[in-house]
Amino acid sequence: MIEALYYVLAVVVAFLVLAIRILREYERGVIFMLGRFWKVKGPGLIILIPGIQQMVRVSLRTVVLDVPSQDVISKDNVSVKVNAVIYYRVVDPENAIIQVEDYDTAISQLSQTTLRSVLGQHDLDEMLAERDKLNNDIQQILDEQTDAWGVKVANVEIKHVDLDESMIRAIAQQAEAERSRRAKIINAEGEKQAADKLLEAAKILSVDPRAIQLRYLQTLKDISNQQSSTVVFPLPLDLITPLLGAAAHRKNETSE
């Protein structure tokens, strides 16, 4: 009698061990009954019928996937190596188990091919300067294709765009040439503005001869303040012309 009781107790314990499952808050259990999908359960205590029901655990937490470095040829025929990181999570445990064999591997392979395809449609300058736009484009493509798997791609970030040494030198030369071009343009703009201001000042001075005299006196004052052993003393033509005329008149009188 006691042995039979122990036997029954052992069977009950074995049944409970096989039947009871505990799922954490971030886990869900996809239940199959005789091979057919039944329902999704969890979190908490789950009781299964051994031999009839089976459960597959699915985590709902965000997964960080590091995409290996990919060889990409840009639209302007530049070879670069690009790697990225992808954040995704399961939103539909049923489809994540039924629609795809291994969604982690599937997303990894899909992300690699999508990364090469999207970046190959852009120039190198766009890869370096418009990463936010490229991230959004890749994220939208991945999210659309993984929707049938019950997976949500939340974010994509391009980590590095690696160039070879020759391309780095070429980009540096291009940047130097661009800076030189901008400096010449700025210098030319400054010369043009200065010429416009001088022309405007000349027009103002030509209106009233007294303005020229005032400017002449101001120039003499500025020269007197300079520490120089040589002083150039300019004279206006309207002062020199009468003196030259008087000298010529006296010379004519003397010769007569």
C-alpha positions as CSV (number, residue, x, y, z in Angstrom):
1,M,0.0,0.0,0.0
2,I,2.8,2.4,0.9
3,E,4.7,1.5,-2.2
4,A,1.7,2.2,-4.3
5,L,1.3,5.6,-2.6
6,Y,4.9,6.4,-3.3
7,Y,4.5,5.4,-6.9
8,V,1.4,7.6,-7.3
9,L,3.3,10.5,-5.7
10,A,6.2,10.0,-8.0
11,V,3.9,10.0,-11.0
12,V,2.3,13.2,-9.8
13,V,5.6,14.9,-9.2
14,A,6.9,13.8,-12.6
15,F,3.6,15.1,-14.2
16,L,4.0,18.5,-12.4
17,V,7.6,18.8,-13.5
18,L,6.7,18.1,-17.1
19,A,3.5,20.2,-17.1
20,I,4.5,23.3,-15.2
21,R,6.3,26.2,-16.9
22,I,7.0,29.6,-15.5
23,L,7.4,32.5,-17.9
24,R,9.1,35.8,-16.9
25,E,7.4,39.1,-17.6
26,Y,9.3,39.6,-20.8
27,E,8.6,36.1,-22.1
28,R,5.7,34.5,-23.9
29,G,4.9,30.9,-24.7
30,V,3.7,29.8,-28.1
31,I,1.6,26.6,-27.3
32,F,1.1,23.8,-29.8
33,M,-1.4,21.1,-29.3
34,L,-0.8,17.9,-31.3
35,G,1.4,19.9,-33.6
36,R,-1.1,22.6,-34.3
37,F,-0.9,26.2,-33.0
38,W,-3.2,26.6,-30.0
39,K,-2.6,30.0,-28.3
40,V,0.0,32.3,-26.8
41,K,0.3,32.3,-23.0
42,G,2.3,34.2,-20.4
43,P,3.7,35.6,-18.4
44,G,3.4,33.6,-15.1
45,L,2.6,30.0,-14.4
46,I,1.7,27.8,-17.4
47,I,0.4,24.2,-17.2
48,L,0.9,21.9,-20.2
49,I,-0.4,18.5,-21.0
50,P,2.7,16.3,-21.4
51,G,2.9,14.6,-24.7
52,I,0.1,16.6,-26.1
53,Q,1.1,20.2,-25.8
54,Q,4.5,21.7,-26.5
55,M,5.7,25.3,-25.8
56,V,8.2,27.5,-27.5
57,R,9.6,30.4,-25.4
58,V,9.8,33.8,-27.1
59,S,11.5,36.9,-25.6
60,L,9.9,40.3,-26.2
61,R,12.9,42.3,-25.2
62,T,14.8,44.5,-27.6
63,V,17.7,42.7,-29.3
64,V,20.8,44.5,-30.4
65,L,22.2,43.0,-33.6
66,D,25.7,44.0,-34.7
67,V,25.9,43.8,-38.5
68,P,29.3,42.6,-39.7
69,S,31.4,44.9,-41.9
70,Q,30.1,44.9,-45.4
71,D,32.0,45.7,-48.7
72,V,30.0,48.4,-50.4
73,I,30.6,50.1,-53.8
74,S,29.0,53.5,-53.8
75,K,27.2,55.1,-56.7
76,D,30.4,57.0,-57.6
77,N,32.4,53.7,-57.7
78,V,34.2,54.1,-54.3
79,S,34.8,50.9,-52.4
80,V,34.1,51.3,-48.6
81,K,33.5,49.0,-45.6
82,V,30.4,49.8,-43.6
83,N,29.1,48.2,-40.4
84,A,25.9,49.0,-38.5
85,V,23.9,48.1,-35.4
86,I,20.2,47.2,-35.5
87,Y,17.6,47.2,-32.7
88,Y,14.6,45.0,-33.0
89,R,12.0,43.1,-30.9
90,V,9.3,40.5,-31.3
91,V,5.8,42.0,-31.3
92,D,3.9,38.9,-32.5
93,P,5.2,35.7,-31.0
94,E,2.9,33.5,-33.1
95,N,4.3,34.7,-36.4
96,A,7.9,34.9,-35.1
97,I,7.7,31.1,-34.5
98,I,5.5,30.0,-37.3
99,Q,6.4,32.2,-40.3
100,V,10.2,32.0,-40.1
101,E,12.5,29.2,-38.9
102,D,15.0,31.4,-37.0
103,Y,14.1,35.1,-37.0
104,D,17.4,36.1,-35.5
105,T,19.4,34.6,-38.4
106,A,16.9,35.8,-40.9
107,I,17.1,39.4,-39.7
108,S,20.9,39.2,-39.6
109,Q,21.1,38.1,-43.3
110,L,18.4,40.5,-44.4
111,S,20.1,43.4,-42.7
112,Q,23.4,42.7,-44.5
113,T,21.9,42.5,-47.9
114,T,19.7,45.6,-47.3
115,L,22.7,47.6,-46.0
116,R,24.7,46.9,-49.2
117,S,21.7,47.5,-51.5
118,V,20.7,50.9,-49.9
119,L,24.2,52.3,-49.5
120,G,25.1,51.3,-53.1
121,Q,22.5,53.7,-54.4
122,H,24.3,56.8,-52.8
123,D,27.5,58.7,-53.4
124,L,30.3,58.6,-50.8
125,D,29.5,62.2,-49.8
126,E,26.0,61.2,-48.9
127,M,27.2,58.2,-46.9
128,L,29.4,60.6,-44.8
129,A,27.0,63.5,-44.5
130,E,23.5,62.1,-44.5
131,R,23.7,59.2,-42.1
132,D,20.4,60.0,-40.5
133,K,18.5,59.7,-43.8
134,L,20.3,56.5,-44.7
135,N,19.5,55.1,-41.2
136,N,15.8,55.8,-41.7
137,D,15.7,54.3,-45.2
138,I,17.3,51.1,-44.0
139,Q,15.1,50.9,-41.0
140,Q,11.9,51.4,-43.1
141,I,12.9,48.6,-45.5
142,L,13.8,46.2,-42.8
143,D,10.6,47.0,-40.8
144,E,8.4,46.4,-43.9
145,Q,10.0,43.0,-44.7
146,T,10.1,41.7,-41.1
147,D,6.5,42.7,-40.4
148,A,5.3,39.3,-41.6
149,W,7.6,37.7,-39.1
150,G,6.1,39.5,-36.2
151,V,9.3,41.5,-35.7
152,K,9.5,45.3,-35.3
153,V,12.8,47.0,-36.3
154,A,13.0,50.0,-34.0
155,N,16.2,51.6,-35.1
156,V,19.2,51.3,-37.4
157,E,22.5,53.1,-36.8
158,I,25.5,53.1,-39.3
159,K,28.6,52.8,-37.0
160,H,31.6,53.2,-39.3
161,V,32.3,54.0,-42.9
162,D,36.0,52.9,-43.5
163,L,38.0,54.1,-46.5
164,D,41.4,53.0,-47.7
165,E,44.4,55.3,-47.4
166,S,44.4,56.5,-51.0
167,M,40.8,57.6,-50.7
168,I,41.5,59.4,-47.4
169,R,44.3,61.4,-49.1
170,A,42.1,62.2,-52.1
171,I,39.3,63.5,-49.8
172,A,41.9,65.6,-47.8
173,Q,43.1,67.2,-51.1
174,Q,39.6,67.8,-52.1
175,A,38.8,69.5,-48.8
176,E,42.0,71.6,-49.1
177,A,41.0,72.7,-52.6
178,E,37.5,73.6,-51.4
179,R,38.9,75.7,-48.5
180,S,41.2,77.5,-50.9
181,R,38.3,78.2,-53.3
182,R,36.2,79.6,-50.5
183,A,39.1,81.8,-49.3
184,K,39.6,83.3,-52.8
185,I,35.8,83.9,-53.1
186,I,35.7,85.7,-49.8
187,N,38.8,87.8,-50.7
188,A,37.2,88.7,-54.0
189,E,33.9,89.7,-52.3
190,G,35.9,91.8,-49.9
191,E,37.7,93.6,-52.8
192,K,34.4,94.2,-54.5
193,Q,32.8,95.7,-51.4
194,A,35.8,97.9,-50.8
195,A,35.7,99.1,-54.4
196,D,32.0,99.9,-54.1
197,K,32.6,101.8,-50.9
198,L,35.5,103.8,-52.5
199,L,33.3,104.7,-55.5
200,E,30.5,105.8,-53.1
201,A,33.0,107.9,-51.1
202,A,34.3,109.5,-54.4
203,K,30.8,110.4,-55.4
204,I,30.1,112.0,-52.1
205,L,33.4,114.0,-52.1
206,S,32.7,115.2,-55.7
207,V,29.5,116.9,-54.7
208,D,31.2,119.6,-52.6
209,P,34.9,120.7,-53.1
210,R,35.1,121.6,-49.4
211,A,34.7,117.9,-48.5
212,I,37.9,117.2,-50.4
213,Q,39.7,119.9,-48.4
214,L,38.5,118.4,-45.1
215,R,39.6,115.0,-46.2
216,Y,43.0,116.4,-47.2
217,L,43.5,117.9,-43.7
218,Q,42.5,114.7,-42.1
219,T,45.1,112.9,-44.2
220,L,47.8,115.3,-43.1
221,K,46.8,114.7,-39.5
222,D,47.1,111.0,-39.9
223,I,50.5,111.3,-41.6
224,S,51.8,113.5,-38.7
225,N,51.0,110.8,-36.2
226,Q,53.1,108.1,-37.9
227,Q,56.6,107.4,-36.7
228,S,58.5,107.6,-40.0
229,S,61.6,109.3,-41.2
230,T,60.1,110.0,-44.6
231,V,56.9,112.0,-45.1
232,V,55.1,112.3,-48.4
233,F,53.3,115.6,-48.5
234,P,50.5,115.6,-51.1
235,L,49.3,118.8,-52.6
236,P,45.9,119.2,-54.3
237,L,46.0,120.2,-58.0
238,D,43.8,123.2,-57.4
239,L,46.5,124.7,-55.2
240,I,49.5,123.9,-57.5
241,T,47.9,125.0,-60.7
242,P,47.7,128.8,-59.8
243,L,51.3,128.7,-58.6
244,L,52.5,127.2,-61.8
245,G,50.6,129.7,-63.8
246,A,52.1,132.6,-61.8
247,A,55.6,131.3,-62.3
248,A,55.1,130.9,-66.0
249,H,53.7,134.5,-66.3
250,R,56.8,135.9,-64.5
251,K,59.1,134.0,-66.7
252,N,57.4,135.5,-69.8
253,E,57.8,139.0,-68.4
254,T,61.5,138.5,-67.7
255,S,62.2,137.2,-71.1
256,E,60.5,140.2,-72.7
